[in-house]
Amino acid sequence: MDLGSAGVDPVVKALAEQQAETTIVLDGVTTAEAERATRCIGWSVADVLLHLAQSDEMAIASLTDGFGAAAVDNTGGWGGGTSVDDSVAVMVERERGAPFEEVSNRWRLAAAGLVATLDGMDLSTRVPWVAGNLAARTLATTRMSETWIHTQDIADAIGVDLVPSDRLKLIARLAWRTLPYAFRSSGLTMTGPVAFRLIGPSGERWEFVPDEHVVTTISGSAVDLCAVAARRIDPSETTLVGEGPDVDDVLALVRTYA
């Protein structure tokens, strides 16, 4: 994959590096392995990769024409479903079944196109996404996060062990910054500001602390926090601990994808 000048912005660079890891995993996937079930219920390895390709294509459309060319149904609904999860399932269902090599090439093209598009624009630009308007830099972070999540899904399905990287710092920060949105979306109200005090894969301390007085604190492994935010592990099975009134709600609601 040609990463071009992706090093200009740290977030775009991290996205490109995550795509490179994904590419390495995909290079080892056989036709038989492409049909293996993943932890995404009802989706094979090929389906997960198709979803990534579709999502990257949607991101490019958002960045370039505000979804104008990406409406996929004639009712005005995104993806044709009644929720985001329903919509992505509908999109995969509509296009699944292509040879894995074709799906892989489609993702590689979309992934490279996304990096090129981001690398050539003002990342403070507000663009539409499924959860509402957000900065292009935030969209890049969400794409890096989802690519990391689904790369791990594919790797787990084919028996490949991946080593966590410090790119997770961007994902953990995204999870922290979007907590107010997660609470609002669930009809709940945060008691007060939340801090994350985490240990990254290299042993570095990552602290995300608001300017206001902290009411709730979550501490522990950054890898665990990111896995919880990805809905891939239950908080009770991690090293994460907390203090304050919102600990249970934070760990139940934290997420890094729309």
N, C-alpha and C positions, 0 to 999 in steps of 0.2 A: 504494500500500500504506500503510495506517495504521500508523505505528510506535508510536503510543501514547506511553507514558512510558519508552521503551526506553533513555533516557539515564541512568537511575538507576545502572546498573552498566556499567563500561567494556566488559566482554566482551559483554554483551547489546546494548549500543549498537553495537559493531563488527559483531555478527551482523546487526543490522537494517540497518546501512549496506551490508554485503555483499549482503543481499537486495535492497536498493534498486538496486545496480549490476546485479544479475541481472535485475531487472524491466526496466531500461532496455534490456538486450540482448534480452530476450524480446519487447519491444514492436516490435522490427524484424524478427522472424522471420516469413517467409512460409510458407504451407502447403508449398510445394515445398522450402524450406530445412529445414523440420522433418524431412524424410525423408533429409537428407544424412547420410552416414556421419561418425562422430566418431573420435577416436583411442582411444575405448573400443571394443575389438574387438567387432564384431557389434551395436553399438548406434548408432541414429540419434540426431539431436538430440532428437527426441520421447522416445526411450527414456531418454536421460540425464536429461531433465527429470522423467519418470515416476519414475525411481529417486530423484531428489531429493525429490519429493513423498512417496513411500513412506517414505523415511528420516526425513523431518521428522514424518510421522504416527507412526512408531515412536518417535521421541524424545518426542513429546507423551504417548504411551501410557506410556513409561518414567517420565516425570515425574509423571504423574497416577495411574496404577494399576499401575505396575510390570510392564508388558507383559501384564497380565491379559486385556485385550481384544484384544491384538495377536498372539496366537499364530496362525500362518497354516498350520499343519498339525497333524494329530492324533497325531503321534509325539513331540511335545515338542521337536522340533528347530526352531531359529530359521530361518524362511524355507523349510524343506523341503529344504535342501541339506546336503551333507556338510562344507562349509566356508563361511566368510562370503562369499567370492566366488561360490561355487555358489549360496548362498541368495539373494543379491541378483539373480543372473541368473534364478533360478526365479521370483522375485517379479515381475520385469519381464516375463518371458515370459508369465506368467499374465494380465497386465493390459494388455499393449501393444495398440495398434490403435485406441484412442479418438481422436477428432478432436483436433488439436493445441490448439485453443482450450480444449477441455475439460481436457486435461492441464495447460495453463498455468493455468487457473483453479483447478484442484485444488492445484497447487503454491503459488499465491499464498495460498490459504486456509490451507494447512498451515504455510507460512512465517510468516504473520501470527499464527497460533495458537501457534506455537512461541515467538515473541518474547513474546506476551502471557502465556503460561504461565510462562516464565522470569522475566519482569519482576515476577510476583506471588508469588514464592516465595523461600525462604532458599536461596541458591545453594551453601551448604556441605552441603546435604542429599545423602546418598549415594543413588544410583539405579542400577538395573541397566542394562547396555548389553551389546552383543555380546561385548566383550572382558572383561566382569566389572563389578563395581560401581565407580562413580566419582562424584565430586562433580558436582552439576548445573552448576556453573560450567565444569568440564572438558568436560562434554557440550556445553555451549553453544559452547565453543571448537572442539571437533571438528566441530560442525555448521557453524560459520563457515568452517572449513578446507575441508570437503568442498564447501560451496557455492561457495567461491572456485575450487577445482579444476575443478568441473563447469561453472561459468560460463565459465571459460577454454576448456574443451572445446567448448562451444557457440559461443563467440565465434570460435574458430579455424575451426570448421566453416563458419561463414557469412561469414568474412572480415572480422571486426571486431577492431580493435586496442584492447586495454585497457591503461590506465596503472596500473602497480602502486602500491599505497598503503601507508602505514605500518601498516595493519591486519595486514600480514604479520608484524609483531613478535610478535603473539600466536601465530601459526602456527609461527614459528621457535622460540619458547619451548616450545610444546607438543612439537615434534619433539625438542628437547633433553631435556625432562623425561621423555619416554616411552622414551628410549634403553634403560634397564634392562629395560623390558617387551619391547622389540623383540629384545634379545639373548636373554632367557629364552625367548621364543616360538620362537626359532630354535635353541635348545639350545646357545647359546654363552655364554661368560662374559666380561664386560668385564675387561680388565687393570686398569683403574682409572678414576677420574673423567674426564669429558670436558668440555671448554669449547668454546663457539662464540663466535667473534669475527667479527661480521658488519657489513656496511655496508648500511643500509636504503635504500629507493628515494630518499629525500630527502637522502641523504648522511650521515645520522646513524649513529654507531657503536652497535651493539647487542652487548652482551657478556653471555653467559650462562656464569657461572663458578661452580662448586661451592665450598663452604667447604673441602673437602678438597684435598689436593695434586693438581694436574691432571697426568694422564698423557698424554692425547691432546688435541690442539687442532685444530679445524676453522676455517679463516678464508676470507673471501671475500664474495661478494654474497649478501645475504639472499634476494633473488628466486631466485637459483640454488639455494640451500639448500632453499627451500620447494618448488621445482619437482622437485628430486631426491627430497624426502620424499613428494611426491605421485606419484612414479614416472612423471613426465612427461619426464624428460631423464636421460641417463646422466651420472654425475659427471665423466667424462672430457671432456664437452662443455661444462663450466662453468669458472668462475674459481676454484672451490673448491680449496684446498690444505690440507694437514694435516701435523702432526708427531705422532709417537708410534706405539705399537704397534697401535692399533686403528683407524687411519685408514680402511683399506679396508673393514673390517667396519662401521664407523659409517656410511659413505656407502652401503654396500650395504643396510643394515638400517633406516636412519632412515625414519620415516614419521609421518604425522599423522592416519591414519584406521585404524579397527579392521577 
